[in-house]
Amino acid sequence: MRNVWVFIGIFIFTVTGYLVMTRNIMERKSEIRYVALGDSYTIGEGATESESWPNVLTGHLRDAGLDIKLVANPSVTGYTTKDLIDLELSIFESSEPTFATLLIGVNDWVQGVSEEDFRENLIVILDRMQAKLPDKSKIVLVTIPDFGVTPVGANFSNGRDIAEGIDRYNMIIKSEGVRRNIGVVDIYPLTQQMKGDLVSTDGLHPSAKEYALWEKLIFPVAREILKDFLPQNK
């Protein structure tokens, strides 16, 4: 009789453990695991961490009924596409993401990276991101802002036309988005008005107010991409 009770105890323990594990798996599946990749513009240089647009976006998507968590933002000021490949993608892949944003390229242009090399690096980044995501369409690409309009932006031109150079990079970004059928948010026109209190005290990076304007453009695109995660698809 004692053996019967021992067996029953083991059975109950096993079933309970299985049910807890199953519940955890289901909860994990319903949660959107968001990873933001990029450089100073994604980490929110010039504002506080909570004022960075990925953090603001996460909060607004949660308010819209989505179970979303910003699980990683390995972006670093000054990073190029090559830096992102070498130092951010491994974090992205180990984070088990289900949604991602990408804003990268300004430092490539400043450092004189050719358009061909920029395109090649962008392709590597997007290939690896899409290979990891369960749904390859769950990416939002964001174009590069026109930093040349800021008070000290011209210091980084090296005698080149900043607006024209960034625009050409952005054409590459947009073409890759179209080719892969993923969302693209073009913040470039908006950033050409980045003056006064829209610029941080360093005279180069956006202020929290400017980042908030970017997020207003990014939010509806992200919400549309993630609508199938909404309860009863509302």
BELZICOR-V429963 format. One record per residue. N is the residue number from 1. RES is the residue in one letter. PHI is phi in radians with two decimals (none if undefined). NEAR is the number of other C-alpha atoms within 8 Angstrom. D_FIRST is the distance of its C-alpha to the first C-alpha in Angstrom with 1 decimal. Layout:
# BELZICOR-V429963
n=<N,N>
res=<RES,RES>
phi=<PHI,PHI>
near=<NEAR,NEAR>
d_first=<D_FIRST,D_FIRST>
This chain:
# BELZICOR-V429963
n=<1,2,3,4,5,6,7,8,9,10,11,12,13,14,15,16,17,18,19,20,21,22,23,24,25,26,27,28,29,30,31,32,33,34,35,36,37,38,39,40,41,42,43,44,45,46,47,48,49,50,51,52,53,54,55,56,57,58,59,60,61,62,63,64,65,66,67,68,69,70,71,72,73,74,75,76,77,78,79,80,81,82,83,84,85,86,87,88,89,90,91,92,93,94,95,96,97,98,99,100,101,102,103,104,105,106,107,108,109,110,111,112,113,114,115,116,117,118,119,120,121,122,123,124,125,126,127,128,129,130,131,132,133,134,135,136,137,138,139,140,141,142,143,144,145,146,147,148,149,150,151,152,153,154,155,156,157,158,159,160,161,162,163,164,165,166,167,168,169,170,171,172,173,174,175,176,177,178,179,180,181,182,183,184,185,186,187,188,189,190,191,192,193,194,195,196,197,198,199,200,201,202,203,204,205,206,207,208,209,210,211,212,213,214,215,216,217,218,219,220,221,222,223,224,225,226,227,228,229,230,231,232,233,234>
res=<M,R,N,V,W,V,F,I,G,I,F,I,F,T,V,T,G,Y,L,V,M,T,R,N,I,M,E,R,K,S,E,I,R,Y,V,A,L,G,D,S,Y,T,I,G,E,G,A,T,E,S,E,S,W,P,N,V,L,T,G,H,L,R,D,A,G,L,D,I,K,L,V,A,N,P,S,V,T,G,Y,T,T,K,D,L,I,D,L,E,L,S,I,F,E,S,S,E,P,T,F,A,T,L,L,I,G,V,N,D,W,V,Q,G,V,S,E,E,D,F,R,E,N,L,I,V,I,L,D,R,M,Q,A,K,L,P,D,K,S,K,I,V,L,V,T,I,P,D,F,G,V,T,P,V,G,A,N,F,S,N,G,R,D,I,A,E,G,I,D,R,Y,N,M,I,I,K,S,E,G,V,R,R,N,I,G,V,V,D,I,Y,P,L,T,Q,Q,M,K,G,D,L,V,S,T,D,G,L,H,P,S,A,K,E,Y,A,L,W,E,K,L,I,F,P,V,A,R,E,I,L,K,D,F,L,P,Q,N,K>
phi=<none,-1.05,-1.10,-1.12,-1.17,-1.09,-1.08,-1.09,-1.08,-1.13,-1.10,-1.11,-1.06,-1.15,-1.13,-1.08,-1.07,-1.13,-1.14,-1.12,-1.09,-1.10,-1.10,-1.10,-1.13,-1.15,-1.13,-1.14,-1.17,-1.38,-1.40,-1.49,-1.73,-1.73,-2.16,-1.83,-1.98,2.81,-2.27,-1.04,-1.22,-1.56,-1.31,1.58,-0.95,1.74,-2.44,-1.40,-1.01,-1.20,-1.61,-1.12,-1.11,-1.10,-1.19,-1.11,-1.05,-1.03,-1.09,-1.22,-1.18,-1.15,-1.09,-1.44,1.80,-1.65,-1.51,-2.20,-2.36,-1.40,-1.48,-2.82,-2.45,-1.43,-1.06,-2.39,-0.99,1.62,-1.21,-1.80,-1.06,-1.14,-1.08,-1.08,-1.07,-1.32,-2.15,-1.83,-1.12,-1.13,-1.18,-0.99,-1.18,-1.37,-1.48,0.91,-1.29,-2.11,-2.68,-2.63,-2.17,-2.46,-2.38,-2.62,2.36,-1.07,-1.30,-1.06,-1.14,-1.03,-1.50,1.38,-1.15,-1.15,-1.07,-1.13,-1.20,-1.08,-1.08,-1.06,-1.15,-1.08,-1.11,-1.04,-1.05,-1.19,-1.04,-1.25,-1.12,-1.20,-1.17,-1.53,-1.21,-1.05,-2.10,-1.10,-1.49,-1.49,-2.34,-2.04,-1.61,-2.07,-1.28,-1.44,-1.29,-1.52,-1.27,-1.13,-1.44,-1.35,-0.97,-1.96,-1.01,-1.08,-1.13,-1.88,-1.43,0.92,1.36,-1.76,-1.46,-1.10,-1.03,-1.15,-1.12,-1.16,-1.07,-1.19,-1.06,-1.13,-1.09,-1.16,-1.03,-1.16,-1.16,-1.18,-1.10,-1.12,-1.08,-1.71,1.04,-2.10,-1.18,-2.21,-1.98,-1.65,-1.55,-0.95,-1.03,-1.06,-1.25,-1.25,-1.82,-1.37,-2.45,1.05,-1.36,-1.53,-1.98,-1.26,-1.18,-1.39,1.34,-2.28,-1.53,-1.15,-1.52,-1.01,-1.13,-1.23,-1.02,-1.11,-1.18,-1.07,-1.06,-1.12,-1.41,-1.32,-0.92,-1.10,-1.21,-1.11,-1.11,-1.11,-1.12,-1.73,-1.06,-1.28,-1.54,-1.22,-0.99,0.97,0.99,-1.49>
near=<4,5,6,7,8,8,8,8,8,8,8,8,8,8,8,8,8,8,8,8,8,8,8,8,8,8,8,7,7,8,9,13,13,13,14,14,16,15,14,12,11,15,15,13,12,11,11,9,8,6,12,15,12,11,11,12,11,11,8,9,12,10,7,6,8,11,9,11,9,12,9,10,10,10,14,9,9,7,13,12,13,8,9,14,11,8,8,12,12,8,10,13,10,6,10,9,14,11,11,12,11,11,13,12,11,10,10,11,12,10,6,6,9,7,8,6,8,13,10,8,11,10,9,9,12,8,8,9,12,11,8,9,12,7,7,9,10,12,11,13,14,12,14,13,11,12,11,11,11,13,9,9,12,10,6,7,11,6,4,6,7,11,8,7,10,13,9,9,13,10,8,9,12,11,8,9,12,9,6,7,7,11,13,11,11,7,12,11,9,8,10,10,7,12,9,5,7,11,15,13,7,7,10,12,12,15,13,13,9,11,13,11,8,11,12,8,10,11,11,8,12,10,9,7,10,9,9,6,10,10,7,4,7,5>
d_first=<0.0,3.8,5.4,5.1,6.6,8.8,9.9,10.8,12.6,14.4,15.4,16.8,18.6,20.1,21.2,22.7,24.5,25.8,27.1,28.8,30.4,31.5,33.1,34.8,36.2,37.5,39.1,40.7,42.1,43.6,45.3,48.7,49.0,52.8,54.7,58.4,60.6,64.2,66.6,68.2,68.3,64.5,63.6,66.0,68.7,71.1,68.4,65.2,61.8,60.9,64.3,63.8,63.8,60.3,58.8,60.9,59.9,56.2,56.6,58.6,56.2,53.4,55.5,56.1,52.4,51.3,48.2,50.1,50.0,52.7,50.5,53.5,57.2,58.4,62.0,64.6,68.3,70.6,68.2,69.6,67.9,67.6,65.9,63.5,62.7,62.3,60.5,59.0,57.5,54.8,53.6,53.9,51.7,49.0,48.8,47.4,50.1,50.3,53.7,56.7,60.3,63.0,66.3,68.1,71.5,73.9,73.8,74.4,77.5,78.7,78.2,80.1,77.4,78.9,77.8,76.6,74.4,73.0,72.2,70.5,68.4,67.5,66.4,64.1,62.6,62.0,60.7,58.0,57.1,56.8,54.8,52.2,52.1,49.7,52.7,56.0,58.0,56.3,59.1,62.1,65.1,67.5,71.1,72.9,74.9,78.7,78.8,82.5,83.2,81.9,84.3,83.5,82.3,85.6,85.1,82.6,84.7,86.5,89.4,87.4,87.0,83.5,83.3,84.2,81.9,78.9,79.7,79.7,76.3,75.0,76.3,74.1,71.1,71.7,72.4,69.0,67.3,69.0,68.3,64.5,64.3,63.0,64.2,67.3,68.6,72.2,72.8,76.0,78.5,77.0,77.1,80.9,81.2,79.4,81.8,82.1,78.9,77.0,77.4,75.6,77.6,77.7,80.0,78.1,74.5,73.6,72.9,69.9,72.0,72.8,69.2,68.3,70.9,69.4,65.9,67.4,68.4,65.2,62.8,63.7,63.4,60.1,58.8,59.9,58.3,55.0,55.1,52.3,49.9,50.9,48.4,49.3,52.2,54.4>
